[in-house]
């Protein structure tokens, strides 16, 4: 049983995803192979825009000049946050001083080969992506789904609690209390904003984490226990319903 509805109130909306899915970046020479681009889109001769395409790559925007490019992987389609992002995030650097400064550092590392340059470029790319996703959440980029839930002033509190403590024996009343809402209002608002019920979302998150645990080499029994399923058989049945095959087969593909 849950000990208390009073979860530590840090409300970090990204840490759970960063802990569950590896974020990595590799420098690219060509825009077509990259999903993170630093470009001059208006002919100024210096970087003006940052583009992040979470799920795909594409050619350079017309009339743009490329200054730096990277391939960024954040768990791919297995990461529900990546699946929730818009196809493309584009940030004008003139109004984003944090991103602008980081992009200048990245371009400087690309322009001049120095000791440790590849490592610095990779780390800068990772920081840029986290900031880009943070800004996408804060700006309410989409109207429905996980990103909308994370942007919601109250619902994000319950989502963070589920993300950070998936194995807790959550009740809807506990999650509603964390969000500071009545049970009925919480259920309605969660359904309308996230697109599914709180318990359905919790089960889906547990299964996503369980698959990550299996891919990390844990047994089905261990994965089930770590993400909050009462038994390995219950986990296996739910896993097969969501992913189309039992977890033992997923583990066998490693």
Residue pairs with C-beta under 8 A, 6 or more apart in sequence:
1 169
2 168
2 169
2 170
2 171
2 174
5 173
5 174
5 177
5 178
7 161
7 164
7 165
7 178
9 157
10 160
11 156
11 157
11 160
12 160
12 164
13 134
13 137
13 150
13 156
13 159
13 160
14 81
14 130
14 133
14 134
14 137
15 164
16 160
16 163
16 164
17 74
17 75
17 79
17 81
17 163
18 130
20 75
20 79
20 208
20 209
20 212
21 74
21 75
21 78
21 79
21 81
21 82
21 212
22 73
22 74
22 75
23 72
23 73
23 74
23 75
23 126
23 129
23 130
24 72
24 73
24 122
24 126
25 36
25 70
25 71
25 72
25 73
25 121
25 122
25 123
25 125
25 126
25 129
26 70
26 71
26 122
27 68
27 69
27 70
27 110
27 118
27 121
27 122
27 125
28 34
28 69
28 70
28 71
29 69
30 69
31 37
31 59
31 60
31 66
31 69
32 57
32 58
32 59
32 60
33 57
33 69
33 71
34 57
34 69
34 70
34 71
35 52
35 53
35 54
35 55
35 56
35 57
35 70
35 71
35 72
36 50
36 51
36 52
36 53
36 69
36 70
36 71
36 72
36 125
36 128
36 129
37 50
37 51
37 52
37 60
37 66
37 68
37 69
38 47
38 49
38 50
38 66
38 67
38 68
38 69
38 103
38 106
38 107
39 47
39 48
39 49
39 50
39 51
39 60
39 61
39 64
39 65
39 66
39 67
40 46
40 47
40 48
40 49
40 64
40 65
40 67
41 48
41 49
41 61
41 63
41 64
42 48
43 63
43 65
45 65
46 67
47 67
47 68
47 93
47 100
47 103
47 104
47 107
48 92
48 93
48 94
49 64
49 90
49 91
49 92
49 93
50 90
50 91
50 93
50 96
50 99
50 103
50 128
50 132
51 61
51 88
51 89
51 90
51 91
52 72
52 88
52 89
52 90
52 128
52 129
52 132
53 87
53 88
53 89
54 74
54 82
54 85
54 86
54 87
54 89
55 76
55 77
55 82
55 83
55 85
55 87
56 87
57 71
60 66
67 103
67 107
67 110
68 103
68 106
68 107
68 110
68 121
70 121
70 122
70 125
72 125
72 126
72 129
74 81
74 82
74 129
75 82
75 212
76 82
77 83
78 208
78 211
78 212
79 208
80 146
80 204
80 205
80 208
81 133
81 146
81 147
83 146
84 142
84 145
84 146
84 147
85 133
85 136
85 141
85 147
86 136
86 141
86 142
89 132
89 135
89 136
89 141
91 99
91 132
91 135
93 99
93 100
93 103
94 100
96 135
98 131
99 128
99 131
99 132
99 135
102 124
102 127
102 128
102 131
103 128
105 120
105 124
106 121
106 124
106 125
106 128
109 117
109 120
109 121
109 124
110 121
136 147
137 147
137 150
137 151
138 151
139 151
140 148
140 151
141 147
141 151
142 148
144 192
144 193
144 194
144 195
145 194
145 195
146 159
146 194
148 193
148 194
149 155
149 156
149 159
149 190
149 193
149 194
150 156
150 159
152 189
152 193
154 179
154 180
154 181
154 189
155 179
155 186
155 189
155 190
155 193
155 194
157 178
157 179
157 180
158 175
158 176
158 178
158 179
158 186
158 190
158 198
159 194
159 201
161 170
161 175
161 178
162 170
162 175
162 198
162 201
162 202
162 205
163 205
166 202
166 205
166 206
166 209
166 227
166 228
167 206
167 225
167 226
167 227
167 228
168 228
169 228
170 199
170 202
172 183
172 186
172 187
172 198
172 199
173 183
175 186
175 198
176 182
176 183
176 185
176 186
176 187
179 186
181 189
186 198
187 197
187 198
190 196
190 197
190 198
190 201
191 197
194 201
196 204
203 238
204 242
206 227
206 228
206 229
207 227
207 235
207 238
207 239
207 242
207 243
209 226
209 227
210 223
210 224
210 226
210 227
210 229
210 235
210 239
210 247
211 239
211 243
211 247
211 250
213 222
213 223
213 226
213 227
214 220
214 223
214 247
214 250
214 251
214 254
215 250
215 251
215 254
217 254
218 226
219 251
220 232
220 235
220 236
220 247
220 248
220 251
221 232
223 235
223 247
224 231
224 232
224 234
224 235
224 236
227 235
229 235
229 238
235 247
236 246
236 247
236 248
239 246
239 247
239 250
240 246
240 247
243 250
